[in-house]
């Protein structure tokens, strides 16, 4: 069955989503484009609460542990509810150069309690200080550790994986690496939220233009 091109046109976007996009665009327009600032400047603003995202809120029952990685230890941030029916390996977004595992505590804690899953978020190495494939290598290492330790650490070997934007890309890469390098296909689900899966850009991304909504393609 052929797809109707009209389904992908502006008129197909519901009013709530269009209004949300407009609000984001207006907010971002008040800030310097991130491609014009050094990554560490953007990171420092986020950590201090001076970015458009506001102060970082940490959940007091989150814990951190260190696991073995390809270039030293990797920090993973854990949210473990009273009842655990699965383990969700979370990989944060941020264009491969921004973001930290502790930046989404409120959302990940809610996910843990509402879905009864232990959430393990990976603090992988960021570009440009750590060029490719440092980030994917760290995510792979976290997946290998979880595959071996989930039952012992969390009482279940039911595994899920996911992330947002660049995190969704890294989650997909991790799934492929686990299959091809470790012959592991034990992840029962993947939550790939607004992922960027073709770095060369799909036709729809190329046609996006210079609208300042998170990314642009002038």
Secondary structure as GFF3:
##gff-version 3
##sequence-region A 1 218
A	DSSP	three_ten_helix	5	8	.	.	.	ID=ss1
A	DSSP	three_ten_helix	10	12	.	.	.	ID=ss2
A	DSSP	alpha_helix	15	28	.	.	.	ID=ss3
A	DSSP	three_ten_helix	34	36	.	.	.	ID=ss4
A	DSSP	alpha_helix	39	48	.	.	.	ID=ss5
A	DSSP	beta_strand	63	69	.	.	.	ID=ss6
A	DSSP	beta_strand	72	79	.	.	.	ID=ss7
A	DSSP	beta_strand	86	91	.	.	.	ID=ss8
A	DSSP	three_ten_helix	101	104	.	.	.	ID=ss9
A	DSSP	alpha_helix	105	115	.	.	.	ID=ss10
A	DSSP	beta_strand	117	123	.	.	.	ID=ss11
A	DSSP	alpha_helix	134	154	.	.	.	ID=ss12
A	DSSP	beta_strand	159	164	.	.	.	ID=ss13
A	DSSP	alpha_helix	166	182	.	.	.	ID=ss14
A	DSSP	beta_strand	187	193	.	.	.	ID=ss15
A	DSSP	alpha_helix	203	206	.	.	.	ID=ss16
###
